[in-house]
Amino acid sequence: MTTWGSRKCDKIKVFYQEHLHLDEEIRYILEGSGYFDVRDREDQWIRISMEKGDMITLPAGIYHRFTLDEKNYVKAMRLFVGEPVWTAYNRPADHFPAREQYVRFLAQTA
């Protein structure tokens, strides 16, 4: 479980940097609220507002970031399929197979 807020300022700065994971990221918001930003096909940001009770699944290889909203607090749980892997790779990270697979998926659905 992860808690982000003003008392965890250094931790939230890590999540605000644009990054990707080599595995799927599943987040469930337990308390508070914030924003996930993800990139669309044209590499433009899409902002997704998240609040208590919301869940999001981000595919492996998608560039994203997270930031708090004006309430400055969120308590989120990350769920994993298989063994937990927490590693985030800051952009640019286009050389990873997970990113290459995600880009191919986008091209097929265009």
N, C-alpha and C positions, 0 to 999 in steps of 0.2 A: 504494500500500500504506500502511496506517495501523497504527502501533504505539501502543497505549495502555498506560500503566503509571504507577507512582508518579512516575517522572521526567517524565512528560507530564501532570501533574496539571491544568494549565490547559485542555488540549485535551479531556480527558475530561469536564470540567464542562460544556463546550458540548454534548457528546453526551447528557448526562444531562437537559438541559432538554427538555421535551416539545416536539416539532416535527413538521413534515411536509415532504415534498419534492414538487415538481411532476412528478417522474419516478419511475419504479420504483427501489427501492434493493435491490441484490443484494450480499450480504456473504458472504464465505467466510472461515472462521476457520482461520488457518494455524498458530497457536500460542496457548497459553493458553486462557482461558475468561472468560465474562461472561454478562450477561443483556440480552436485548431485551425491553422492555415495550411492549405494544401495547394499544390500546383495543378492547373488544368493542362489540356493538350497543347495550348499555346504558351505554356510556362507562365501564365498569369495566376496571381493568388486568388483563391476562393476562401472566404472566412466562414467558419462553421461555429456558431454559438453553442456552447455546451453548458448544461446546468444539472443540478441534482436529478438523478434518475436516467440521464442520457448515457448511451453507449455508442462508441465509434469503433469501426474496424478499418485500419489503414493497411493496404496491401504492402508486402515487402517491396522495397525499391522506390516507393513514392516519397518525394521530397515534401517535408512538412515541418511545422514548428508549433509551439504552444505558448500562449501568453495569458496572463490573468486579465480580468476585466476590472472595472472601477471598484468592485467589492474587495479586490486584492486577496482573495482566498479561494482555494479549491482543495478538496481531498478526493483523490482519484485512486482507483485500483487498476493495475495492469494485469490482464489475464494472458496466459500463455498456452499454446498448444505444444506439448512436449516440454523439454527442459527450458527453464527461463534463460533468456539471453537479453542483456540490457544494453549491448553496445550500439551506440549511435555513431554514424559516419557523417561528418559535416560536408556540405557541398563544397567543392565538386567531389562526387563519388560515383561517377558514371561508369567506371571500369568494373564494378562488381556485377556478377551474373544476375543477381536479383534485380538490379537497376535495368540491365539489358533486357531481361524478361519482361519487366513492367513496361518499358518503352515499346517492345514488340506487341504487347497486349493492347496498348493505346492505338498503335498503328492499325491493328486488325479491327478495332471497334470504330474507327473513324469513318 
